[in-house]
Amino acid sequence: MPAASPWWTPHVHADRRGFLLARGRIQAAMRAYFAARDFIEVDPAALQVSPGNEAHLHAFATEAVAGDGAVTPLYLHTSPEFACKKLLAAGEQRIACFAHVYRNRERGALHHPEFTMLEWYRAHETYDALMADCSALLALAAETAGAHRLMFRDRQADPFREPERLTVAEAFERFAGIDLLASVAANGDTDMAHLAAQCRTAGIRVAEGDTWADLFSRVLVERIEHRLGIGRVTILDRYPVAEAALARPAADDPRVAERFELYACGVELANGFGELRDAGEQRRRFELEMAEKARLYGERYPLDEDFLAALPLMPEASGIALGFDRLVMLATGAPRIEHVLWAPVAEAAR
């Protein structure tokens, strides 16, 4: 049974209400930002045949029952990305959405099982345009909230300063003393033994059965992420292609991809791509991710064949997902994500 929720107690709600009203003002300001730039706001359905195909994202499963009793498995999406890219394939040029998304096994100060993702896409534009959007939106959120700084716990960032743009390889070298790309071949293949040796030298734990991806994530979490976006916002750019998700390889270096993440106050806020349009390569990546999910968690999700069929029709584009609730937290100084959600989901009793 869920534990009794404190959020409806009048004095608790009164303490949160200022954050919630600021949330509404920030959302309205962002809608105006996109409208002024000829974006169309779309509203993708949350029920999908595939919730997404990343190994470490966990979905909520359900089913549709037809009048004759036939059952179709469905999922609540972990992102509106597949639907948005289908709309680009259909001919839309600039789209944005505030989508409720659902991720299981995630709860904490910065995580909630249902949250709001702000996603936007620009056809025929590079992902540098998304970086400019991010800089403008962070400043807009702070200005709308009446804040001079973004804040989370004891960390601050000035949203009005130009962000630092740092490659993943530079971050590994600066914060961990690791030459990351020395463990990545020209075709994108990774060398676990090479990275493991560097991790041991750097004093980072290497466990039996670790993969290259495990070590990559451990270095990122233990040595890098909490040091990003301190003082000013950081754009962490050019992820190795093995960590590219749905991003295309960089034209000047096939070892890395057109993928960046946005950090402020040590908090990851957004994940942006120069979008991959090669359906065969996307299928290969999805299948690798689902094989890893099956190995780690004993389950896999279906592929969205409509999405894969739409990819070749999609124009060159860039797209990004931003955790809207997290940005509201940082702009208002809220201590936990529940403080900026109108109706948080009750926690299970322990």
KOLMIDREN-95050 format. One record per residue (C-alpha): residue in one letter; x, y, z. Coordinates in pm, 1 decimal. Layout:
N
+--------+----------+----------+----------+
: residu :        X :        Y :        Z :
+--------+----------+----------+----------+
:      a :        X :        Y :        Z :
...
+--------+----------+----------+----------+
***
This chain:
350
+--------+----------+----------+----------+
: residu :        X :        Y :        Z :
+--------+----------+----------+----------+
:      m :      0.0 :      0.0 :      0.0 :
:      p :    123.7 :    354.8 :    -72.2 :
:      a :    225.7 :    557.3 :    229.2 :
:      a :      1.7 :    847.4 :    330.1 :
:      s :    104.1 :   1149.9 :    128.3 :
:      p :    193.6 :   1476.7 :    305.8 :
:      w :    139.1 :   1692.8 :     -0.5 :
:      w :   -230.6 :   1764.7 :     65.9 :
:      t :   -175.2 :   1893.3 :    419.0 :
:      p :   -260.6 :   2265.5 :    394.7 :
:      h :     57.9 :   2397.2 :    554.4 :
:      v :    274.3 :   2167.3 :    338.0 :
:      h :     91.7 :   2279.0 :     24.4 :
:      a :    132.2 :   2642.0 :    130.8 :
:      d :    508.9 :   2589.6 :    154.7 :
:      r :    512.4 :   2449.3 :   -200.5 :
:      r :    268.7 :   2690.5 :   -360.8 :
:      g :    524.8 :   2955.9 :   -451.1 :
:      f :    728.5 :   2697.0 :   -642.3 :
:      l :    417.0 :   2575.2 :   -822.9 :
:      l :    308.0 :   2922.9 :   -928.0 :
:      a :    659.9 :   2992.5 :  -1055.3 :
:      r :    638.5 :   2667.0 :  -1252.1 :
:      g :    332.3 :   2800.1 :  -1433.7 :
:      r :    500.0 :   3131.2 :  -1514.2 :
:      i :    811.8 :   2957.5 :  -1647.2 :
:      q :    605.5 :   2723.3 :  -1862.6 :
:      a :    409.8 :   3015.8 :  -2008.4 :
:      a :    732.0 :   3205.5 :  -2082.2 :
:      m :    879.3 :   2904.8 :  -2259.3 :
:      r :    566.9 :   2852.9 :  -2465.6 :
:      a :    595.3 :   3216.5 :  -2573.3 :
:      y :    964.6 :   3163.1 :  -2659.9 :
:      f :    882.3 :   2878.9 :  -2896.4 :
:      a :    576.4 :   3047.8 :  -3045.6 :
:      a :    785.2 :   3355.7 :  -3128.3 :
:      r :   1019.4 :   3128.4 :  -3327.1 :
:      d :    746.9 :   2959.3 :  -3530.9 :
:      f :    740.4 :   2632.1 :  -3340.0 :
:      i :    417.2 :   2433.5 :  -3334.8 :
:      e :    328.5 :   2280.6 :  -2999.4 :
:      v :    233.7 :   1914.8 :  -3043.8 :
:      d :     80.8 :   1668.3 :  -2797.9 :
:      p :    206.2 :   1310.6 :  -2849.8 :
:      a :     10.2 :   1025.2 :  -2693.8 :
:      a :    171.9 :    861.5 :  -2390.5 :
:      l :     63.3 :    508.2 :  -2488.9 :
:      q :    305.3 :    356.0 :  -2738.1 :
:      v :    399.2 :     14.4 :  -2874.1 :
:      s :    755.4 :     75.8 :  -2753.8 :
:      p :    846.5 :    295.0 :  -2456.7 :
:      g :   1200.8 :    350.8 :  -2585.6 :
:      n :   1496.8 :    120.3 :  -2631.0 :
:      e :   1768.5 :    221.8 :  -2387.2 :
:      a :   1899.3 :    -54.1 :  -2163.2 :
:      h :   1877.5 :    135.1 :  -1835.6 :
:      l :   1539.0 :    301.2 :  -1883.7 :
:      h :   1249.4 :    111.6 :  -1724.8 :
:      a :    893.3 :    153.6 :  -1845.8 :
:      f :    542.2 :    107.4 :  -1708.8 :
:      a :    364.9 :   -169.0 :  -1900.8 :
:      t :     -6.9 :   -196.6 :  -1970.7 :
:      e :   -232.7 :   -347.2 :  -2235.9 :
:      a :   -517.8 :   -253.6 :  -2466.5 :
:      v :   -813.3 :   -494.1 :  -2468.9 :
:      a :  -1032.9 :   -494.6 :  -2780.3 :
:      g :  -1406.2 :   -560.3 :  -2783.5 :
:      d :  -1342.5 :   -920.8 :  -2885.3 :
:      g :  -1098.8 :   -968.4 :  -2598.4 :
:      a :   -782.7 :   -947.0 :  -2808.2 :
:      v :   -496.1 :   -802.8 :  -2605.0 :
:      t :   -225.0 :   -568.6 :  -2735.9 :
:      p :     71.9 :   -493.8 :  -2507.1 :
:      l :    141.3 :   -121.2 :  -2469.5 :
:      y :    370.2 :     99.2 :  -2263.5 :
:      l :    370.9 :    449.6 :  -2122.3 :
:      h :    647.3 :    628.1 :  -2309.0 :
:      t :    975.9 :    722.2 :  -2142.5 :
:      s :   1006.3 :   1007.9 :  -2394.6 :
:      p :    792.2 :   1149.3 :  -2677.9 :
:      e :   1093.2 :   1122.0 :  -2909.7 :
:      f :    964.5 :    850.4 :  -3142.5 :
:      a :    633.8 :   1029.6 :  -3197.0 :
:      c :    801.6 :   1365.4 :  -3256.1 :
:      k :   1036.7 :   1222.8 :  -3516.7 :
:      k :    742.9 :   1063.6 :  -3698.1 :
:      l :    592.8 :   1412.5 :  -3718.0 :
:      l :    917.7 :   1545.4 :  -3867.8 :
:      a :    900.4 :   1265.3 :  -4124.2 :
:      a :    541.5 :   1370.7 :  -4198.1 :
:      g :    661.0 :   1721.5 :  -4285.3 :
:      e :    664.3 :   1929.9 :  -3966.4 :
:      q :    964.3 :   2162.4 :  -3942.2 :
:      r :    976.4 :   2303.9 :  -3588.6 :
:      i :    788.5 :   2130.0 :  -3310.8 :
:      a :    789.2 :   2143.3 :  -2930.3 :
:      c :    595.0 :   1967.7 :  -2657.0 :
:      f :    554.4 :   1954.5 :  -2281.3 :
:      a :    501.3 :   1580.3 :  -2241.9 :
:      h :    426.3 :   1381.8 :  -1927.9 :
:      v :    665.0 :   1086.2 :  -1937.9 :
:      y :    698.7 :    779.0 :  -1717.7 :
:      r :   1007.0 :    600.0 :  -1589.2 :
:      n :    995.1 :    310.8 :  -1346.9 :
:      r :   1256.2 :    234.1 :  -1078.7 :
:      e :   1339.1 :    606.5 :  -1047.4 :
:      r :   1265.9 :    806.9 :   -734.5 :
:      g :   1472.2 :   1061.3 :   -542.0 :
:      a :   1542.1 :   1430.9 :   -500.9 :
:      l :   1582.1 :   1465.9 :   -879.0 :
:      h :   1370.7 :   1171.3 :   -998.1 :
:      h :    998.6 :   1101.3 :  -1002.9 :
:      p :    810.1 :    818.7 :  -1178.9 :
:      e :    599.4 :   1070.3 :  -1374.6 :
:      f :    753.0 :   1399.4 :  -1481.1 :
:      t :    741.9 :   1659.7 :  -1757.0 :
:      m :    979.7 :   1654.6 :  -2050.5 :
:      l :   1016.2 :   1959.0 :  -2272.0 :
:      e :   1123.2 :   1837.4 :  -2615.7 :
:      w :   1181.9 :   2039.5 :  -2928.6 :
:      y :   1307.7 :   1968.2 :  -3278.7 :
:      r :   1450.2 :   2180.3 :  -3558.9 :
:      a :   1445.8 :   2040.2 :  -3912.5 :
:      h :   1736.7 :   2142.9 :  -4135.8 :
:      e :   1929.8 :   2292.3 :  -3841.7 :
:      t :   2236.0 :   2168.5 :  -3654.3 :
:      y :   2248.6 :   2081.6 :  -3288.1 :
:      d :   2440.9 :   2404.4 :  -3224.3 :
:      a :   2103.0 :   2577.6 :  -3258.6 :
:      l :   1975.9 :   2366.2 :  -2967.6 :
:      m :   2268.4 :   2480.3 :  -2754.4 :
:      a :   2170.4 :   2841.5 :  -2821.4 :
:      d :   1810.1 :   2755.5 :  -2727.0 :
:      c :   1929.1 :   2601.4 :  -2400.7 :
:      s :   2127.9 :   2908.0 :  -2305.4 :
:      a :   1829.0 :   3133.1 :  -2375.6 :
:      l :   1578.9 :   2909.7 :  -2194.2 :
:      l :   1786.6 :   2880.3 :  -1877.3 :
:      a :   1821.3 :   3258.2 :  -1862.1 :
:      l :   1447.4 :   3293.6 :  -1931.6 :
:      a :   1358.1 :   3049.7 :  -1652.1 :
:      a :   1573.3 :   3234.9 :  -1400.5 :
:      e :   1446.3 :   3575.5 :  -1508.4 :
:      t :   1084.1 :   3461.6 :  -1490.3 :
:      a :   1140.6 :   3319.0 :  -1140.5 :
:      g :   1311.5 :   3640.1 :  -1030.2 :
:      a :   1640.1 :   3457.2 :   -968.3 :
:      h :   1996.7 :   3570.5 :  -1033.0 :
:      r :   2136.3 :   3218.4 :   -998.5 :
:      l :   2032.3 :   2861.4 :  -1059.6 :
:      m :   2068.9 :   2670.2 :   -733.3 :
:      f :   2068.1 :   2310.2 :   -611.0 :
:      r :   2172.3 :   2248.7 :   -253.1 :
:      d :   2510.0 :   2423.5 :   -210.4 :
:      r :   2582.5 :   2457.1 :   -582.4 :
:      q :   2514.8 :   2758.4 :   -801.3 :
:      a :   2538.6 :   2850.7 :  -1168.2 :
:      d :   2495.1 :   3182.6 :  -1346.2 :
:      p :   2244.6 :   3125.0 :  -1629.5 :
:      f :   2324.1 :   3460.9 :  -1785.7 :
:      r :   2689.1 :   3373.4 :  -1858.6 :
:      e :   2786.5 :   3198.0 :  -2180.5 :
:      p :   2795.4 :   2820.9 :  -2112.9 :
:      e :   3122.3 :   2631.3 :  -2113.5 :
:      r :   3137.7 :   2381.9 :  -2400.3 :
:      l :   3342.2 :   2078.7 :  -2298.6 :
:      t :   3386.6 :   1753.5 :  -2488.9 :
:      v :   3341.0 :   1425.5 :  -2304.6 :
:      a :   3703.1 :   1338.0 :  -2381.0 :
:      e :   3819.2 :   1668.7 :  -2230.6 :
:      a :   3608.7 :   1606.1 :  -1919.8 :
:      f :   3757.4 :   1257.3 :  -1871.5 :
:      e :   4107.3 :   1401.1 :  -1901.7 :
:      r :   4041.7 :   1701.5 :  -1676.4 :
:      f :   3856.5 :   1530.6 :  -1393.1 :
:      a :   3983.2 :   1171.2 :  -1405.1 :
:      g :   4314.4 :   1180.0 :  -1593.6 :
:      i :   4178.6 :    931.1 :  -1848.2 :
:      d :   4238.4 :    937.7 :  -2225.2 :
:      l :   3891.9 :    814.7 :  -2317.7 :
:      l :   3928.1 :    809.5 :  -2694.9 :
:      a :   4238.2 :    591.2 :  -2666.6 :
:      s :   3987.5 :    314.2 :  -2582.3 :
:      v :   3768.1 :    386.1 :  -2887.0 :
:      a :   3862.9 :    258.1 :  -3233.8 :
:      a :   3811.7 :    449.2 :  -3556.5 :
:      n :   3498.1 :    244.4 :  -3630.1 :
:      g :   3355.2 :    317.7 :  -3283.7 :
:      d :   3439.4 :    -18.0 :  -3127.1 :
:      t :   3544.6 :      6.4 :  -2763.6 :
:      d :   3836.6 :   -152.3 :  -2577.1 :
:      m :   3727.0 :   -247.6 :  -2227.1 :
:      a :   4073.6 :   -364.5 :  -2115.9 :
:      h :   4235.3 :    -35.4 :  -2216.1 :
:      l :   3976.3 :    172.2 :  -2029.8 :
:      a :   3990.9 :    -61.1 :  -1728.1 :
:      a :   4367.8 :    -17.3 :  -1700.9 :
:      q :   4329.0 :    360.1 :  -1703.5 :
:      c :   4050.7 :    340.9 :  -1443.2 :
:      r :   4268.2 :    136.7 :  -1207.7 :
:      t :   4549.2 :    389.8 :  -1244.0 :
:      a :   4300.1 :    666.5 :  -1161.4 :
:      g :   4178.0 :    481.7 :   -851.5 :
:      i :   3837.5 :    397.3 :   -997.6 :
:      r :   3687.5 :     60.3 :   -909.9 :
:      v :   3681.7 :   -206.7 :  -1180.3 :
:      a :   3457.1 :   -503.4 :  -1102.1 :
:      e :   3448.8 :   -847.5 :  -1255.7 :
:      g :   3204.8 :   -851.7 :  -1544.1 :
:      d :   3221.9 :   -478.1 :  -1606.4 :
:      t :   3175.3 :   -367.2 :  -1965.2 :
:      w :   3326.2 :    -61.4 :  -2129.2 :
:      a :   2988.2 :    109.6 :  -2089.5 :
:      d :   2983.3 :     26.8 :  -1716.3 :
:      l :   3323.2 :    191.0 :  -1668.6 :
:      f :   3227.4 :    489.9 :  -1881.6 :
:      s :   2920.2 :    549.6 :  -1664.5 :
:      r :   3113.0 :    497.9 :  -1339.7 :
:      v :   3373.5 :    758.7 :  -1430.3 :
:      l :   3103.4 :   1000.0 :  -1540.9 :
:      v :   2904.7 :    960.3 :  -1218.1 :
:      e :   3190.0 :    940.9 :   -967.9 :
:      r :   3435.1 :   1192.3 :  -1110.0 :
:      i :   3265.7 :   1423.9 :  -1356.8 :
:      e :   2892.3 :   1501.3 :  -1336.1 :
:      h :   2886.5 :   1668.9 :   -993.6 :
:      r :   3163.9 :   1904.6 :  -1111.1 :
:      l :   2979.3 :   2027.8 :  -1419.8 :
:      g :   2775.5 :   2345.9 :  -1435.8 :
:      i :   2939.6 :   2499.1 :  -1128.9 :
:      g :   2957.8 :   2875.9 :  -1156.8 :
:      r :   2823.3 :   2864.0 :  -1509.7 :
:      v :   2634.9 :   2615.2 :  -1722.9 :
:      t :   2826.6 :   2333.7 :  -1894.7 :
:      i :   2750.9 :   2178.0 :  -2232.7 :
:      l :   2910.5 :   1830.6 :  -2232.2 :
:      d :   2954.5 :   1753.1 :  -2601.3 :
:      r :   3063.4 :   1476.3 :  -2842.1 :
:      y :   2984.7 :   1150.9 :  -2666.2 :
:      p :   3155.1 :    834.6 :  -2794.6 :
:      v :   2942.4 :    666.2 :  -3060.6 :
:      a :   2895.8 :    367.1 :  -2828.2 :
:      e :   2698.9 :    609.7 :  -2605.8 :
:      a :   2528.6 :    787.8 :  -2895.0 :
:      a :   2172.5 :    658.6 :  -2842.9 :
:      l :   1985.2 :    818.0 :  -3136.5 :
:      a :   2257.9 :   1063.8 :  -3243.4 :
:      r :   2451.9 :   1058.1 :  -3569.3 :
:      p :   2832.6 :   1027.6 :  -3583.3 :
:      a :   3031.2 :   1351.0 :  -3603.2 :
:      a :   3146.9 :   1434.0 :  -3954.3 :
:      d :   3505.6 :   1504.9 :  -3846.3 :
:      d :   3559.7 :   1209.0 :  -3610.1 :
:      p :   3366.2 :    881.1 :  -3641.7 :
:      r :   3460.8 :    785.7 :  -3284.3 :
:      v :   3222.0 :   1044.0 :  -3141.6 :
:      a :   2863.7 :   1151.1 :  -3202.5 :
:      e :   2664.3 :   1471.6 :  -3224.5 :
:      r :   2528.4 :   1431.3 :  -2874.8 :
:      f :   2547.8 :   1677.4 :  -2587.5 :
:      e :   2411.4 :   1702.2 :  -2235.3 :
:      l :   2338.9 :   2021.8 :  -2045.9 :
:      y :   2445.2 :   2060.1 :  -1681.1 :
:      a :   2382.7 :   2325.5 :  -1418.1 :
:      c :   2475.4 :   2295.1 :  -1049.0 :
:      g :   2597.2 :   1939.7 :  -1110.2 :
:      v :   2250.0 :   1841.4 :  -1235.5 :
:      e :   2186.5 :   1698.7 :  -1581.0 :
:      l :   1908.6 :   1903.3 :  -1742.9 :
:      a :   1896.4 :   1808.5 :  -2109.9 :
:      n :   2013.3 :   1560.9 :  -2373.2 :
:      g :   2042.0 :   1680.7 :  -2734.4 :
:      f :   2127.2 :   1515.2 :  -3067.1 :
:      g :   2211.0 :   1578.1 :  -3424.9 :
:      e :   1955.9 :   1315.1 :  -3524.1 :
:      l :   2046.1 :    979.1 :  -3675.3 :
:      r :   1846.7 :    901.4 :  -3991.0 :
:      d :   1998.9 :    564.1 :  -4085.4 :
:      a :   1726.7 :    312.7 :  -4000.0 :
:      g :   1960.9 :     13.9 :  -4031.2 :
:      e :   2212.0 :    164.2 :  -3789.2 :
:      q :   1933.2 :    267.2 :  -3552.4 :
:      r :   1791.7 :    -85.7 :  -3552.4 :
:      r :   2138.9 :   -225.0 :  -3479.1 :
:      r :   2179.4 :     10.6 :  -3182.0 :
:      f :   1834.6 :    -72.4 :  -3047.8 :
:      e :   1901.1 :   -444.6 :  -3070.1 :
:      l :   2231.8 :   -405.0 :  -2884.8 :
:      e :   2058.0 :   -200.3 :  -2614.6 :
:      m :   1781.3 :   -457.1 :  -2574.3 :
:      a :   2033.8 :   -742.6 :  -2557.6 :
:      e :   2208.6 :   -555.3 :  -2275.2 :
:      k :   1873.5 :   -494.8 :  -2103.8 :
:      a :   1794.8 :   -866.1 :  -2123.6 :
:      r :   2137.2 :   -950.0 :  -1978.5 :
:      l :   2104.0 :   -707.8 :  -1687.4 :
:      y :   1731.1 :   -707.7 :  -1611.2 :
:      g :   1584.9 :  -1013.9 :  -1782.7 :
:      e :   1347.4 :   -819.0 :  -2007.9 :
:      r :   1340.3 :   -635.3 :  -2337.4 :
:      y :   1101.4 :   -395.4 :  -2510.9 :
:      p :    971.9 :   -425.5 :  -2868.8 :
:      l :   1101.9 :   -199.4 :  -3142.3 :
:      d :    873.3 :     62.5 :  -3290.9 :
:      e :    864.8 :    -45.6 :  -3654.8 :
:      d :    665.9 :    264.9 :  -3753.5 :
:      f :    946.5 :    478.1 :  -3613.6 :
:      l :   1216.0 :    284.3 :  -3799.0 :
:      a :   1014.9 :    308.2 :  -4122.6 :
:      a :    977.9 :    684.5 :  -4074.4 :
:      l :   1348.5 :    755.0 :  -4015.4 :
:      p :   1454.7 :    760.0 :  -4384.1 :
:      l :   1174.1 :   1009.8 :  -4452.7 :
:      m :   1286.9 :   1243.7 :  -4175.1 :
:      p :   1486.9 :   1547.5 :  -4289.8 :
:      e :   1822.7 :   1641.4 :  -4140.2 :
:      a :   1727.3 :   1761.0 :  -3793.5 :
:      s :   1834.2 :   1825.4 :  -3437.6 :
:      g :   1632.5 :   1749.4 :  -3125.9 :
:      i :   1654.5 :   1771.0 :  -2750.2 :
:      a :   1479.2 :   1662.3 :  -2431.6 :
:      l :   1495.6 :   1887.2 :  -2124.0 :
:      g :   1378.0 :   1789.5 :  -1776.5 :
:      f :   1133.6 :   2074.4 :  -1717.2 :
:      d :   1072.6 :   1997.6 :  -1349.4 :
:      r :   1445.3 :   1997.1 :  -1278.0 :
:      l :   1489.1 :   2334.5 :  -1441.8 :
:      v :   1203.5 :   2474.9 :  -1233.5 :
:      m :   1375.2 :   2334.9 :   -923.3 :
:      l :   1700.6 :   2510.5 :  -1005.4 :
:      a :   1531.7 :   2838.1 :  -1099.1 :
:      t :   1324.1 :   2848.1 :   -778.5 :
:      g :   1569.6 :   2685.8 :   -537.5 :
:      a :   1328.7 :   2402.2 :   -456.9 :
:      p :   1501.2 :   2121.8 :   -261.0 :
:      r :   1322.5 :   1821.9 :   -420.0 :
:      i :   1135.4 :   1749.0 :   -737.8 :
:      e :    806.5 :   1694.0 :   -546.8 :
:      h :    809.2 :   2060.4 :   -449.6 :
:      v :    751.7 :   2162.8 :   -813.3 :
:      l :    493.2 :   1893.3 :   -902.1 :
:      w :    128.0 :   1981.5 :   -847.5 :
:      a :     27.0 :   1626.7 :   -755.2 :
:      p :    323.6 :   1399.2 :   -671.8 :
:      v :    272.4 :   1024.0 :   -693.3 :
:      a :    251.1 :    866.6 :   -347.2 :
:      e :    546.4 :    654.6 :   -243.0 :
:      a :    509.4 :    286.2 :   -160.9 :
:      a :    517.5 :    194.1 :    206.0 :
:      r :    844.9 :     39.1 :    323.7 :
+--------+----------+----------+----------+
***
